[in-house]
Amino acid sequence: MDLDVYVTAHRAEWERLDDLLRRGGKLTGAEADELVALYQRTSTHLSIVQSTAPDPMLTARLTQLVARARATVTGTRSSSWRDAARFLTAGFPAAVYRSRHWWIPTAVLSTLLAVLIGWWIGAHPEVQAAIGAPTELREMTRPGGQYETYYSSHPATSFAAQVWTNNARAAAMCLVLGAFLGIPVLWILFLNMLNVGVAIGLMSSAGRLDVFLGLILPHGLLELTAVFVAAGTGLRLGWTVIDPGPMTRRAALAERGRAAVGMAIGLALVLFVSGLIEGFVTPSGLPTWARITIGIVAELAFLTYVYVLGGRASRAGEAGDLDEPDRSAVLPTAA
């Protein structure tokens, strides 16, 4: 395509659209109809320029023009409590539900990895010796040692806030870095499972695995589930780079990227709950069975939330994406 000829042929339409936009709401009915028609044509022009003769300056100009026209045609609206309620009852659980084929295998394989690492360390004293000196390991695993006192070493409120911040950051990194083919996500996941596996191995070798499970299960079930959901979603985003399916790569990444951002917010709320459990329930004087029961109830509540509300919303067409008027326009692709 001869770009100069194309610009000459359509410059008058773009200038007319710009003129109508500058006049704001002072348009007659015929002029408003003309603005809509010019907006649609200019959107097509932008798509053609992007796919056949991508010129940065022209693309930027047309992108800005289309964005202004779209804002004028569709109008703007402010978020409300209704939007927040819809996100919590439909958007977020639907996004988690729709990505279950990624995070459930991630959870299973990661848990197996942690167990294998724990068995390997617990069954091989030479591996334990490589981790630390015998006195250091005894200090970590003895009654009243570092593993036990970790959860009560700080005031509950500040500890819960610190845990929530760290876990929310890890989940967000999994979601954001998934676009890099998922490789950083695998590394973050491995480090988390390595830490869990080391603790399992050392405490089991000291004959105190039951104590460790009594400390980690109350909050760990919900916390690790949130991490697995984030990691699975990040891996799904990375796979989209490789195989976007029937959509263009840009459109597929935009759709799943927007859903991932929403999931980051939702998972932050889930991790806030697990942080409260870790800060107030795990180090409490409650019997072990009561603390573990609280963790199981929290986990079952989240899974029920995802599979009941999320499944229903997903079957109704909810994908966890923005409403159509709030999305960037999906332009037609030139042949």
Secondary structure by P-SEA (a helix, b strand, c coil): ccaaaaaaacaaaaaaaaaaaaacccccaaaaaaaaaaaaaaaaaaaaaacccccaaaaaaaaaaaaaaaaaabbbbbbcaaaaaaaaacaaaaaaaaacccaaaaaaaaaaaaaaaaaaaaacaaaaaaaccaaaaaaacccccccccccccccaaaaaaaaaaaaaaaaaaaaaaccccaaaaaaaaaaaaaaaaaaaaaaaaaccaaaaaaaccccaaaaaaaaaaaaaaaaaaaaaaaccccccaaaaaaaaaaaaaaaaaaaaaaaaaaaaaaaccccccccaaaaaaaaaaaaaaaaaaaaaaaaaaaaaccccccccccccccccccc
